[in-house]
Amino acid sequence: MNYLRGKNEMSIVMPNGAIQLQADVLVIGGGPAGTWAAITAASQGAKVILADKGYCGSSGATAPSGTGVWYVKPEDRLREEAKASRYEMGGRLAEHRWMDRVLDRTYENMNRLGHAGYPFPKDDDGELHKRGLQGPEYMRLMRKLVKKAGVKILDHSPALELLVDEHGVGGASGVQTQTGDAWTVHAGAVVIATGGCAFLSKALGCNVLTGDGYLLAAETGAQLSGMEFSNAYAISPTFSSVTKTAYYSYASFYYEDGTPVEGAGSKRGRSIIARKLLEGQQVYAKLDLAPEEIKPLLRVNQTNFFLPFDRRGIDPFTDLFPVTLRLEGTVRGTGGIRITDETCATSVPGLYAAGDAATRELICGGFTGGGSHNAAWAMSSGSFAGEGAAAYAKKLGEHAAGRKLQSASTSVITSAAATSPRKTEEIVRAVQEEVAPYDRNLFRTEQGLKGSLERLDGLWKDQRNQAVERSAGGVKAREAQAMTATARWMYNSALARTETRGMHKREDFPTQDAGQHYRLISGGLDQVWVKPEAVHEEARTEKEVIAP
């Protein structure tokens, strides 16, 4: 056998190609949340390994495009106005102490990025503009900082299972999809930063976001929260995967003959677009509300938004183009793994969650858009989780080395050929048929939810006892399992919330019910359960929130 020694750990390459690694902290996921977690854990003196399903720095929802950031200067009135901006829209489920913590850490981390060399532009007054990030530059810098911190990166290395003992989570194993080599990491603590679930809807950057972390966490007994807030749909051209809905604030919406679609809009009129599409009426958009002087800035800020138009000879500022609503699920929803304290710990010892993999209700309640709060939550929760995981691993000390770990997976992970690609594709399509249609997921009813759950429960049973090959095909099979499980948590939670709150819309309960001012936590695999959890902070009145 060969020994490979990195800066922070020893890895052993076994004769069969399997890689055995040890570290204090294992981070699963290499987007903003995962890279911030890795950097922060390493800064606490921890030996860190980061395993990414794709290539850390270029995969995931942030890497291919620009994003706004919830960056607010530490001035009382500005901060209170920033918190109030989404509080009511989110159904009053956010908590002010968490919003304060995230605003503080985001402000700090954005300034750190500037010191590290991120090329923030300057505004008209010569001040650095820090309310947005260009994904390619941001994630390229984050990979550089991760490596500088001494973290070992495993690219193209999705995790297939978490490893546990009676004390909690102690590592993970997976496969390197480009070589076929198996890998195993024993670690004192694990951070799940695998992103949300967009159900392979072809939204830009979301092809790796299939709910894997939710399934891994739930298999250890961890809980989820806010899974009913998972029906985010983003506007995009029918011919493009780019889902930058913020640009559609400059859009008017029309029928093919140029007649305006009454009430349609990017924020409060998206449901009208969905209803028209359901009726079989194609909706068109035109960015005709954009002031002339900002059009060049829009092109600079989101170059890839305009590429599909340029290729077709369409000027989106003057020409009509057909649009659709593309499912982004929990990527722009707020549901995810429930965290139990300020370190972003889960209910399972040794397991932490960050970014879209963790519930974002704490700062957004039941509603969020693209970028802004999402980007702030990724970098702040990643930092909190990295600190928490490093401290937990340090407390374990020498006890971490002697643990007898076993797989937490509900499926047997095997080296033998066990996965039928055709069967996997059938399952994925079947799940998509339940979650993609607007009249099942966006406009929810008891009858529709129960019908979908009956079919999803059957899909879960079909997969429950299947062996999964430790290969690229096995990764796809686990993605199908994760999407099935995610949809079941979503719809069971949606069935339990008999009201309309945040992005969760019930056609049969169209108003918000003050008696349901609570979060819904969920869990379970074969038998899904849902129960309410109190919001820990009393709501403040709007007058109190924005008073000078």
C-alpha positions in Angstrom: 0.0 0.0 0.0 1.1 3.6 -0.6 1.0 6.4 1.9 0.2 9.9 0.8 0.8 12.7 3.3 -0.9 16.1 3.0 -0.4 19.1 5.2 -3.2 18.2 7.6 -3.8 14.4 7.4 -2.5 11.1 6.3 -4.2 9.1 3.5 -3.6 5.5 2.8 -4.2 4.1 -0.7 -5.2 0.5 -0.3 -4.2 -2.1 -2.9 -7.8 -2.1 -4.4 -7.7 1.6 -5.0 -9.7 2.6 -1.9 -8.5 5.7 -0.2 -8.6 5.9 3.6 -8.3 9.3 5.2 -8.4 10.8 8.7 -9.1 14.3 9.8 -10.8 16.4 12.5 -13.5 17.8 10.3 -15.0 16.5 7.1 -17.0 19.0 5.0 -19.3 17.5 2.4 -19.9 20.1 -0.3 -17.7 22.6 -2.0 -20.0 25.6 -2.6 -19.9 28.9 -0.6 -21.2 27.2 2.6 -18.8 24.3 2.4 -15.7 26.4 1.6 -16.5 28.9 4.4 -16.9 25.9 6.8 -13.6 24.4 5.7 -11.7 27.7 6.0 -13.2 28.5 9.4 -12.6 25.0 10.8 -9.0 25.1 9.6 -8.5 28.5 11.2 -9.4 26.9 14.6 -6.5 24.5 14.2 -8.6 21.6 12.8 -7.3 19.2 10.2 -9.9 19.4 7.5 -11.0 17.5 4.4 -13.5 18.8 1.9 -15.3 16.4 -0.4 -17.2 17.9 -3.3 -19.6 16.1 -5.7 -18.2 18.2 -8.5 -15.2 20.4 -8.8 -14.9 22.8 -5.8 -14.9 26.3 -7.2 -17.0 25.6 -10.4 -19.9 23.5 -9.4 -23.2 24.4 -7.7 -25.7 27.2 -8.0 -23.4 30.1 -7.1 -20.4 29.3 -9.3 -21.8 30.1 -12.8 -23.5 33.5 -12.1 -23.6 36.6 -10.0 -25.5 36.9 -6.7 -26.6 39.6 -4.5 -25.6 39.6 -0.8 -27.4 40.7 2.3 -24.6 43.0 3.2 -25.7 45.9 5.5 -23.5 48.3 7.3 -23.8 48.1 11.1 -26.1 51.1 11.5 -29.2 50.5 13.6 -31.8 51.9 11.2 -30.3 50.2 8.2 -30.2 46.9 10.0 -33.7 47.1 11.3 -35.0 48.1 7.8 -33.1 45.1 6.3 -34.6 42.7 8.8 -38.1 44.1 8.2 -37.9 43.7 4.4 -38.6 39.9 4.4 -40.1 39.4 7.9 -43.7 39.7 7.0 -43.3 38.0 3.6 -41.8 35.0 5.4 -44.8 34.7 7.7 -43.1 36.0 10.8 -41.1 32.8 11.3 -37.6 34.4 11.3 -35.8 35.3 14.5 -34.2 38.6 15.1 -31.3 37.3 17.0 -30.4 35.0 14.1 -30.8 37.8 11.6 -28.5 39.9 13.7 -25.9 37.2 13.9 -26.0 36.6 10.1 -25.8 40.3 9.3 -22.8 40.6 11.5 -21.0 37.6 10.2 -21.8 38.4 6.5 -20.5 42.0 7.0 -17.3 40.5 8.5 -16.9 37.8 5.8 -17.5 40.2 2.9 -14.8 42.5 4.2 -12.5 39.5 4.6 -13.1 38.7 0.9 -12.0 42.2 0.0 -8.8 41.9 2.0 -8.2 38.5 0.3 -8.3 40.1 -3.1 -11.9 39.9 -4.3 -12.2 42.6 -7.0 -15.2 44.6 -5.6 -16.2 47.4 -8.0 -16.4 51.0 -6.8 -19.6 53.1 -6.8 -19.8 56.7 -7.9 -18.4 57.9 -4.6 -15.3 55.7 -4.9 -16.6 53.3 -2.2 -16.3 49.5 -2.7 -19.7 48.0 -3.7 -20.1 44.9 -1.5 -23.7 44.0 -2.0 -23.0 41.5 -4.7 -20.5 38.8 -5.9 -19.7 37.4 -9.3 -19.9 33.6 -8.9 -16.9 32.6 -11.0 -14.5 35.1 -9.3 -16.0 34.4 -5.8 -15.7 30.6 -6.0 -12.3 30.7 -7.7 -11.0 32.8 -4.8 -12.7 30.5 -2.2 -11.0 27.4 -3.7 -7.7 29.3 -3.5 -8.4 30.2 0.2 -9.4 26.7 1.1 -6.1 25.3 -0.3 -4.1 28.1 1.4 -5.7 27.1 4.7 -4.2 23.6 4.2 -7.5 21.8 3.6 -7.3 18.7 1.4 -9.9 18.8 -1.4 -11.5 15.7 -2.9 -13.0 16.8 -6.2 -15.6 14.7 -8.0 -16.1 12.7 -4.8 -19.7 12.5 -3.8 -20.5 11.0 -0.4 -22.7 7.9 -0.5 -23.1 7.2 3.2 -22.3 8.7 6.6 -20.5 6.6 9.2 -21.8 6.4 12.8 -21.5 4.7 16.1 -23.3 5.0 19.4 -21.7 8.5 19.9 -22.9 10.0 16.7 -21.5 10.8 13.3 -17.8 10.0 12.7 -17.1 10.2 9.0 -18.4 9.3 5.5 -17.5 7.3 2.5 -18.1 7.7 -1.2 -16.6 7.3 -4.6 -14.4 9.3 -6.9 -16.5 9.3 -10.0 -13.7 10.0 -12.5 -11.4 7.2 -11.3 -14.0 4.8 -9.7 -11.9 4.7 -6.5 -13.7 4.4 -3.2 -12.9 6.8 -0.4 -13.5 6.8 3.3 -12.9 9.6 5.8 -12.9 9.2 9.5 -13.5 12.5 11.2 -14.4 13.9 14.6 -17.2 15.9 13.1 -19.0 16.3 9.7 -20.5 19.4 8.1 -23.2 18.8 5.5 -23.0 21.6 3.0 -24.4 19.8 -0.1 -26.9 22.4 -1.1 -30.7 22.1 -1.6 -32.8 20.1 -4.1 -33.9 21.4 -7.5 -35.0 17.9 -8.7 -32.8 18.0 -11.8 -35.0 20.7 -13.3 -32.1 22.1 -15.5 -31.9 25.3 -13.5 -28.4 26.8 -14.0 -25.8 25.3 -11.7 -28.4 23.0 -10.0 -27.6 19.7 -11.7 -25.6 18.6 -8.6 -28.3 19.7 -6.1 -30.5 16.7 -5.5 -31.1 16.7 -1.8 -28.2 14.3 -1.0 -27.4 15.9 2.3 -31.0 15.7 3.5 -31.0 12.0 3.0 -27.6 11.4 4.6 -28.6 13.4 7.6 -32.0 11.8 8.0 -30.5 8.3 7.8 -28.6 9.2 11.1 -31.8 10.4 12.7 -31.4 14.1 12.1 -34.6 16.2 11.6 -35.6 18.7 8.9 -37.5 21.9 9.2 -39.6 24.1 6.9 -39.8 21.5 4.2 -43.2 22.9 3.1 -41.3 26.1 2.0 -39.8 24.2 -0.9 -41.9 25.2 -4.0 -39.7 27.9 -5.4 -40.1 28.5 -9.1 -37.9 31.0 -11.0 -38.6 32.8 -14.2 -36.4 31.9 -17.2 -36.7 32.0 -21.0 -38.0 28.7 -22.4 -34.8 28.3 -24.3 -32.4 29.0 -21.3 -31.5 27.5 -17.9 -30.5 30.9 -16.5 -32.9 31.7 -13.6 -32.0 35.2 -12.6 -35.4 36.4 -11.5 -34.2 39.7 -10.2 -33.8 41.0 -13.8 -37.5 40.4 -14.3 -38.3 43.2 -12.0 -37.6 45.3 -15.1 -40.0 43.2 -17.2 -43.5 43.5 -18.5 -45.4 40.3 -19.4 -47.5 39.9 -22.5 -49.4 37.4 -24.6 -48.1 36.6 -28.0 -50.1 39.4 -29.7 -48.5 42.0 -27.4 -51.5 42.3 -25.0 -50.3 42.7 -21.4 -50.9 39.9 -19.0 -52.9 41.6 -16.2 -51.2 41.3 -12.8 -48.2 39.3 -13.9 -44.9 40.2 -12.3 -41.6 38.8 -11.1 -42.5 39.2 -7.4 -46.1 39.2 -6.5 -47.4 38.2 -9.9 -45.6 35.0 -10.5 -48.6 32.9 -9.7 -50.5 34.6 -12.5 -47.8 33.5 -14.9 -48.1 30.0 -13.6 -51.9 29.9 -14.0 -51.7 31.2 -17.6 -49.1 28.5 -18.4 -51.3 25.9 -16.8 -54.2 27.1 -19.1 -51.9 26.5 -22.1 -51.3 30.2 -22.8 -47.7 31.0 -23.5 -46.5 34.1 -21.6 -43.8 36.4 -23.0 -41.6 38.9 -21.4 -39.7 42.1 -22.3 -37.3 44.0 -20.1 -38.9 47.3 -21.2 -39.0 48.8 -17.7 -35.2 49.0 -17.5 -33.9 52.6 -17.5 -31.6 53.3 -20.4 -28.7 54.3 -18.2 -28.6 51.0 -16.4 -28.8 48.6 -19.3 -25.0 48.5 -19.8 -24.7 47.7 -16.0 -27.1 44.9 -16.2 -25.0 43.3 -19.0 -21.8 43.7 -17.0 -23.4 42.3 -13.7 -24.9 39.2 -15.3 -23.2 38.4 -18.6 -24.5 34.9 -18.8 -28.1 36.1 -18.5 -27.7 37.7 -22.0 -25.8 35.0 -23.8 -28.8 32.9 -24.8 -30.5 36.0 -26.1 -27.4 37.1 -28.1 -27.1 33.7 -29.7 -30.7 33.9 -31.0 -30.5 37.6 -32.0 -33.0 38.7 -29.4 -32.8 42.0 -27.7 -34.6 41.3 -24.4 -35.0 45.1 -23.8 -37.1 45.5 -27.0 -38.2 42.0 -28.2 -40.7 39.7 -26.7 -39.4 36.3 -25.6 -41.3 33.2 -24.2 -40.8 32.5 -20.5 -41.5 29.6 -18.2 -41.2 28.9 -14.5 -38.4 26.5 -13.6 -38.5 24.6 -10.3 -35.7 25.4 -7.9 -37.2 23.6 -4.9 -35.3 24.1 -1.7 -32.4 25.9 -3.5 -34.5 29.1 -3.3 -36.9 27.7 -0.7 -36.1 27.9 3.0 -36.5 24.3 4.2 -33.6 22.0 5.1 -31.9 20.2 7.9 -33.0 21.5 11.3 -30.2 23.1 13.3 -30.4 23.2 17.1 -28.0 25.9 18.3 -25.8 28.8 17.2 -23.0 26.4 16.0 -25.4 25.0 13.3 -25.3 21.6 15.0 -28.1 19.1 14.1 -29.9 16.9 16.6 -27.3 14.2 16.0 -23.9 14.6 17.8 -21.0 15.4 15.5 -23.2 16.4 12.6 -23.5 20.1 11.4 -25.4 21.7 8.5 -24.8 24.9 6.5 -26.1 26.8 3.5 -29.0 25.5 1.5 -28.7 22.1 3.1 -29.8 23.7 6.4 -33.1 25.4 7.1 -33.0 29.1 6.3 -36.2 29.9 8.2 -34.2 31.4 11.0 -33.5 34.5 8.9 -36.1 34.2 6.1 -39.1 32.4 7.6 -41.1 30.9 4.8 -39.9 33.1 1.9 -36.7 34.0 0.2 -35.6 35.1 -3.3 -32.4 34.5 -5.3 -29.1 35.7 -3.8 -29.1 38.2 -1.0 -30.3 36.3 2.1 -29.2 33.0 0.6 -25.7 34.1 -0.1 -25.4 35.7 3.4 -26.8 32.5 5.0 -24.3 30.3 3.1 -21.2 32.3 4.2 -22.4 32.9 7.7 -23.8 29.4 8.5 -20.7 27.9 6.9 -18.6 29.8 9.3 -20.7 29.0 12.3 -20.7 25.3 11.4 -17.0 25.2 10.8 -16.3 26.7 14.2 -18.8 24.3 15.9 -17.4 21.2 14.1 -13.8 22.1 15.0 -14.7 22.7 18.6 -16.6 19.4 18.8 -13.7 17.4 17.2 -11.3 19.0 19.6 -13.4 17.9 22.6 -13.3 14.3 21.3 -9.5 14.3 21.4 -7.9 10.9 21.3 -11.3 9.2 21.6 -12.0 9.9 17.9 -9.3 7.5 16.7 -10.7 4.3 18.3 -14.3 4.5 17.2 -15.9 1.5 15.5 -18.0 3.1 12.8 -20.6 1.6 10.5 -22.8 2.8 7.6 -25.9 4.7 8.4 -27.2 4.2 4.8 -30.7 2.7 4.3 -29.2 1.0 1.2 -26.4 -1.5 1.1 -23.4 0.2 -0.6 -21.6 -2.5 -2.6 -18.7 -2.8 -5.0 -20.8 -5.3 -7.1 -22.8 -4.2 -10.1 -26.2 -3.4 -8.6 -27.7 -0.3 -10.2 -29.8 -0.2 -13.3 -29.4 3.1 -15.0 -32.8 2.7 -16.8 -34.6 2.1 -13.5 -32.9 5.1 -11.9 -34.0 7.3 -14.8 -37.6 6.0 -14.4 -37.6 6.9 -10.7 -36.2 10.4 -11.4 -38.9 11.1 -14.0 -41.6 9.8 -11.7 -40.5 12.1 -8.9 -40.3 15.1 -11.3 -43.9 14.3 -12.4 -45.0 14.9 -8.8 -43.0 18.0 -7.9 -42.6 20.0 -11.2 -46.3 20.7 -12.2 -47.6 24.0 -10.9 -51.0 22.4 -10.0 -49.3 19.9 -7.7 -46.5 21.9 -6.0 -47.1 25.6 -6.4 -50.9 25.5 -6.0 -51.4 22.8 -3.3 -54.6 21.0 -2.2 -55.2 18.2 0.2 -56.4 15.9 -2.6 -53.4 16.7 -4.8 -50.9 16.3 -1.9 -52.3 13.0 -0.8 -52.3 11.7 -4.4 -48.7 12.6 -4.9 -47.7 11.1 -1.5 -49.3 7.8 -2.3 -47.2 7.6 -5.5 -44.0 8.9 -3.8 -44.4 6.4 -0.9 -44.6 3.6 -3.5 -41.4 4.9 -5.2 -39.7 5.0 -1.8 -40.7 1.4 -1.1 -39.4 0.3 -4.5 -36.0 1.8 -3.7 -35.8 0.9 0.0 -34.0 -2.4 -0.2 -32.0 -1.9 -3.4 -28.3 -2.3 -3.2 -26.3 0.7 -4.5 -23.1 0.2 -6.4 -20.1 2.3 -5.3 -19.8 3.9 -8.7 -21.1 6.9 -10.8 -24.2 4.9 -11.5 -24.7 4.3 -7.8 -24.4 8.1 -7.2 -27.3 8.6 -9.6 -29.3 5.9 -7.7 -28.7 7.7 -4.4 -29.7 11.0 -6.0 -33.0 9.4 -7.0 -33.5 8.2 -3.4 -32.7 11.6 -2.1 -35.2 13.3 -4.4 -37.9 10.8 -3.5 -37.3 11.3 0.2 -37.1 15.1 -0.1 -40.5 15.2 -2.0 -42.1 13.1 0.8 -40.9 15.5 3.5 -42.0 18.4 1.5 -45.5 17.2 0.8 -46.1 15.7 4.3 -45.2 19.1 5.8 -47.3 20.9 3.2 -50.3 18.7 4.1 -49.8 19.5 7.8 -49.8 23.3 7.2 -53.4 24.0 6.5 -53.0 27.6 5.6 -51.1 29.8 3.1 -47.9 31.3 4.6 -44.7 32.5 2.9 -44.2 30.6 -0.4 -46.4 27.7 0.8 -49.8 28.1 -1.0 -52.8 26.0 -0.2 -55.7 26.5 -2.6 -58.1 25.0 0.0 -56.7 27.2 2.8 -55.9 30.5 1.0 -55.3 32.7 4.0 -52.7 32.8 6.8 -53.9 31.3 10.1 -52.5 33.1 13.3 -53.0 29.8 15.1 -50.3 28.2 13.0 -47.5 30.6 13.8 -45.0 27.8 14.3 -42.4 25.9 12.3 -42.9 22.4 11.2 -40.2 19.9 11.8 -40.2 16.6 10.0 -38.2 13.4 9.7 -38.4 9.7 9.2 -37.7 7.5 6.2 -40.2 4.6 5.9 -42.7 6.5 8.0 -42.5 10.3 7.7 -43.6 12.3 10.7 -44.3 16.1 11.1 -44.8 18.1 14.2 -44.9 21.8 15.2 -42.1 23.7 16.8 -42.5 27.1 18.5 -40.7 30.1 17.1 -38.4 31.2 19.8 -38.8 34.9 19.4 -42.0 37.0 19.7 -42.7 39.0 16.6 -42.2 42.8 16.8 -44.6 45.2 15.2 -43.6 47.0 12.1 -43.5 50.3 14.0 -41.0 48.8 16.4 -38.9 47.3 13.7 -38.3 50.5 11.6 -38.6 53.2 14.3 -35.5 55.4 14.3 
